[in-house]
Amino acid sequence: MSVLMAISLSGQPLPGQAVMVKPSEAEKNLAQANVTSGGAASGGARKLYVGNLHSNITEDQLR
């Protein structure tokens, strides 16, 4: 799914619950991490947290 498609879902219902899509603060967080760690940026995995979903929502529906 593209970024534009995800943003277009903001406010739309997904089986009864409105979807909220927020811009990433990754760049801000990475800059702060570089400052506090002395410039050594980590190349770790990216994660996406999806919470407060109805128990009937499946992983396939989120993809």
Backbone torsions as a table, in degrees:
resi	resn	phi	psi	omega
1	MET	NA	137.0	-179.4
2	SER	-83.1	163.9	178.6
3	VAL	-60.7	-45.3	-178.9
4	LEU	-62.8	-37.6	177.7
5	MET	-65.9	-41.4	179.6
6	ALA	-64.0	-44.7	179.7
7	ILE	-63.3	-35.3	180.0
8	SER	-67.0	-19.3	178.3
9	LEU	-79.9	-13.2	-177.3
10	SER	-58.3	125.8	-179.9
11	GLY	88.6	-10.4	-179.9
12	GLN	-84.2	145.1	179.0
13	PRO	-75.4	138.2	173.6
14	LEU	-122.5	108.9	-166.7
15	PRO	31.5	61.0	172.5
16	GLY	92.6	-11.1	-179.6
17	GLN	-119.5	135.1	177.5
18	ALA	-71.5	139.5	179.2
19	VAL	-90.3	134.7	176.3
20	MET	-115.2	117.8	178.8
21	VAL	-110.8	122.8	-178.6
22	LYS	-116.1	147.2	176.4
23	PRO	-63.9	147.8	178.7
24	SER	-70.0	146.3	172.5
25	GLU	-110.4	24.3	-176.2
26	ALA	-59.7	-42.7	-178.6
27	GLU	-63.1	-43.2	178.7
28	LYS	-64.0	-43.8	-180.0
29	ASN	-66.0	-39.5	178.5
30	LEU	-64.8	-42.1	178.4
31	ALA	-61.4	-42.9	178.8
32	GLN	-65.9	-39.7	179.0
33	ALA	-64.3	-38.0	178.3
34	ASN	-65.0	-37.7	179.4
35	VAL	-67.0	-46.0	-176.2
36	THR	-75.2	-25.5	-179.0
37	SER	-98.9	5.1	179.2
38	GLY	79.9	21.3	175.0
39	GLY	98.5	-2.0	179.9
40	ALA	-87.1	96.4	-179.1
41	ALA	-79.8	141.0	176.8
42	SER	-91.0	145.8	178.0
43	GLY	-103.3	37.3	-175.6
44	GLY	-67.6	173.4	-179.6
45	ALA	-67.1	151.5	176.0
46	ARG	-93.6	142.6	-178.0
47	LYS	-125.5	151.1	175.6
48	LEU	-127.8	122.1	177.2
49	TYR	-96.1	127.8	176.2
50	VAL	-124.6	117.0	-176.3
51	GLY	-131.1	175.2	178.5
52	ASN	57.5	40.1	178.3
53	LEU	-96.7	154.4	175.2
54	HIS	-63.4	146.1	-176.6
55	SER	-65.1	-17.0	179.6
56	ASN	-86.8	-5.5	179.4
57	ILE	-72.5	130.4	-179.8
58	THR	-99.6	164.0	177.7
59	GLU	-62.0	-37.8	178.7
60	ASP	-62.8	-35.7	178.2
61	GLN	-66.7	-30.5	179.2
62	LEU	-77.4	-26.2	-179.3
63	ARG	-75.2	NA	NA
